[in-house]
Amino acid sequence: MKPRPTISIVIEGLNESQERGAFDNTISALRLQDFPLGGVELIVAGSAKQMEEWAPLCQNPQPFFAVQAITADGANYYELKNKGALAATGEIIAFTDSDVFTESRWISSIVANIKSGSDVSVGLTLFKDRGGWTATSIFRQMAASCTFGYILGPDHGEGVELRGFTGHNVAMKAEIVERQKYRTDFGRLLASALLFRSLQQEGFKIRFTGTQAAVHHFSWYYWLENLHFRFGYEVYQLRRLDKHYPNPWIGKTGIFEPLVTMFWHILLDVPRWLRFCKAREIATWKAWLPLPCLVLLSTTARGEEMLGMYSTIFWPEPMTNWAEQG
């Protein structure tokens, strides 16, 4: 019987094609993992042009178990993930992106989390420093908390209560991926949130581990325009698609919904930052000291979301086209 890798990692190529990162950096990070790479299969999904660039790695996959390349010209973000997952042969299937640098314990944390009884393993996303793929800047950590800290709910003594996961830092048992796919009818949007809710409703054990950290591409323009302006669209749509989306009362405030959402999210960002710091083992005084800066960053990000939400209300078709294709 042919041996089976412990974990297959699906890497989409769309973000690299939009010059948000480099596939080589993602592969370099995976080569530095503290997990035996002979048990790691890589699945790279992208355009035919990218396949030509990745061919040498596929032909000589060492130190990895194997590298498969999936050609999918014109496929959107989640279509690439689904196509990659179909080709995976590992016991666990993890998803990351071609503009992400995984920290050295990323794979071992995923495997340990799932081997200990989890069905789905979720990690935290950071933003890269200006000079490289580290994540030490306090300002960028606060920016990451505003963007990705929503996944961390309170800890009631039995682990973090999760509120979601990102498509570039999640892993699942292979049999779950066979049953549950990312929705692709919203382009590159909403599918992670909808998949999280579906897994949650089916009773799967979704658990967070702080050492499953991934460092994401960053620029201040990208953070505001591509992420938080688009988040305004996503939040507006999720309130209408997901009956379990939190605080449904906000959706009943009519034309004031974007404004109410902005202030509500600013209020939520402070406890989220403290949870973020706890997950990253940041000292308590370092968490509290920069709170005025956090509020400033949060107000900037949430203001951009408000503009994105108003754009969705007043110009729905152009906003949908922009958001789903961006």
N, C-alpha and C positions, 0 to 999 in steps of 0.2 A: 504494500500500500504506500502510495506517495505521501511523504511527510507533509504535515499541515503547519503553516506558520502560526505563531501565537497571536499575532496582530497584523492586520492589513491597514495601511494608512492611505486614505484617499486624499489626493491633492489636486484641487481644481486649478486650471491655468488662466482663468479669466482675469483675475486681478493683476497677474504679471503682464498680460496683454494690454492692460490699461495703464501700465507703467506705475503701479502702486507698490511694486516690490520685485524681487528677483527670485526665480525658482531656485537658482544656485544657493542662495542664502538659506532657503527652507531645507534643502538637502544637506547643506553643511551642518545645520542645527541637528538634524536627525542623525548624522554621523557621530555627533558628540554625546549621544544619549548614554546613560549609565546602564541601559538594558542590553542584553546580548542581541546584536543586530542580525545574527543568523536566524532569529525567530521573527523577523520583521519583513513584511512584504509591502512594497510601495506600489500604489496605483496612481498614475499621473494621467489626468484627463484634460484635453485641450484641443487646439487646432492642429491641422496637418503640418503647418509650419513649425509649431512647437514640437510635434512628434519628431521632426528631422533633427531638432536640437537635442532632444532627449534620447535619440537612438543609441548613442554610445553607452549611456547609463543602463539602458535596457539590455544591451548585448553583454555588458560586463557589470552585473549588479552588485558584486562584492563590495562591502561586507554584508549587504542585505541578503535575505533569503531569495528574493526575486524582485524585479521591477517590471511592471506591465504598463504599457502606454495605450490609452484609449483615445482614438481620434473622434472628435465630435465638433466639426465646424459649425459655428453659428449657435451652439447650445448655450443656454443661459446658465447662471451660477448654480442653481439647484439641479438642473438637468445634468450638469457635469458630475455633481456629487452622486446622483442616482446611478448614472452610467458606470462610474467608477466602482460603486458598491456592488453592482451586479457581477463585476469581474473578480471581486475580492474572494480569497480562499481562507482567510484567517479565522480563528475562533472569535476574535474581537475585531470590530471595524471602527476605526477612528477617522475623524474628518478634520482637516486643516486646510489652509489656503496658501497660495503661492506668494503672499506678502506677509507671511507669519514666520517667526523664528521661535521654535519651541525650546523652553528651558530644559536643562540636561536630565531632569527627573520626570519629564512629561510622560514618556512611555511607561516607565516602571510604576508611576503613580496610577495610570489608567489600569494597568494589569492588576496591580495590588487591590485597587478599589473593586474591580469586577470579580476577582478571585475571592474576595471577602464577602461576596453576596449581592453586590449591586448589579442591576441590569444595565444601567446607564451611568457613565462617569462624566462629570462636568467639572471644568476648571475655569480659572479666572484669566481674563485677558488684560495685558498691560500695553502701554504705548512705548515705542522705542525712543531711546535718547537721541539727541541731535547727532552725536558722533559715532553711533553704532547700534548694534542690536542688544544693548543692555537696557535696563528700565529703572534707572536710579533717580531721575529727576522728579522732585516732589510735585512740580507743576504738572508734569505729564501723568504722574500717578493720580493726581486729582482729576485730570481730564479723563483718564481711563475709568475712574470711579463714576463720573457723570455719565459716561457712555455705556459701560458694561456692568456697573455695579448693581443694576436692577436685578440681576440674577440672584443676589444674596438677600434672602429674607432673614428674619430673626433666628437665633439659635436658642431653642428651648431646652437644651441639655442633651438632646439626642442627635445633634448635628444641625447644620444649616438648613433652614426651610427654603428650598429653591423656588424661584419665581420664573425661571426660564433658563435657556442656554444659547450660546452662539453657534453658528454653523461651522466655525473654524476651530472650535475647541470642545469637542464632544466625542464620546466613544460609546458603542453599544455592543452587546452580544450579537453575534452574526445572525442568530435566528430571529432576533427582533428586527434587524434591518431587512430581513427577507419579508417580513410582514408589514413593516411600516416604512413608507417612503416619504421623501420631501415632496410637498405639493409644488407644482411648477406653473400653475395657472396665474401666478402673480409675478412672473419674471424672477428677479433676484430678491424678492421681498416676502415677508410674513411667514415663510415656510417653517423657519426654526421655531417661532412662537406657536404656530399651529401644531407642529409635530410634538413639541413639549406638552401641550395640553392633551393631545391624543394619547401619548404615553402615560401621562399622569392619570387620565381617566380609566385606562386599562389596568391600572394598579402596579405598573412596573416600579421597581426601586431605583429612583434617580438620586444619586448622591454626589455631593461636592467633595473635592479634595484640593487643598490649597497649594499643593506642590505640582498640580497639573496646570502649570502656567505657560501661557503663550504670549510672545511679544509681537505686537502688530505694527505694521507700517503706520507712519504718522506725519502729517503736516497740519498746521493750524487751519489752512484753507480747507483741506480735506475733512478735517474734524467738524468744521462748521457747515460747509456747503454740502458735502457728500453724505455725511453721517447725520447730523442733528436736524438740518433742514428736511432731509428725507424721513427722519424719525417722526416728524410732525404728521406726514402722510400716513406712516405705518400705524401710529397710535390711533389716529382717526379711524382707519379701516378696521383695526383689531377690535375696537369698541363695538363695532357693528357686526363683526364676523364671529367673535368669541363671546358667548353668553356668560362665561366665567371670568372675563377680563375684569381686573380689580377696579373698584370705585366706579361702577356703572352710572352713578348719579351725575357724574361730570358730563356725560353725554346728553343729559336732559337740560343743560344750561343754554342751549340754543347758540346764538351768535357769540356768546361769551365763552363757549367751550374751549377754544384755544388759549384764552387769557387765564381761565381757571386752571387749565392743565399746566400752564407755565408755572404759576405760583405753587400749585400742589407738588409738582416735581422738584421745585427748589426746596420746599420743605422736606421732601423725602431724601434729597441728596445728602443732607447732614448725617442722618443715621446710616445711610448706605456707605458713606465715606468711613465711618467708624468701623463698620463691619468689614469693609475692604482692608483697612489697616490691620484689623485682627487676623484676617485671612493671610495677609502678607507678613505677619509678625512684626509690624511697625510699632515702635514704642508709643505708649499712650500719649506722652507729651508731644511727640512729633505729629501725632494725629490731631491734637487739639490746637496746637500753636498756629497752623496755617488756615484755620477755619474762615477768617475773613476773605482770604484768597479763594478758598473753595466756593464760598457764596458768590463771589464775583464771577468765577468760571461757570458756575451753575447758572447764574442769571444770563450770561452770554449764550450758553448752549441752549437753555430752555427758551430764551427769546427767539433764537433761530428756529426752534421747533414750532413756536407759536406762528411764525411767519409761514413755515411749511404747511401748518394745519389750515391757516386762513387761505393759502393758495389752493389747497385741496377743496375747500368749500366754494370759493369763488371761481376757480378755473379747473374744475375736476378732470377734464379730459387731457389738457396739456400736462397737468401735474402727474397724472397717472402714467402717461407715456414717458415722461422724464424719469419718474421714480422707478418704474419697473424695468427700464432699460439701462439705468445708470450704473 
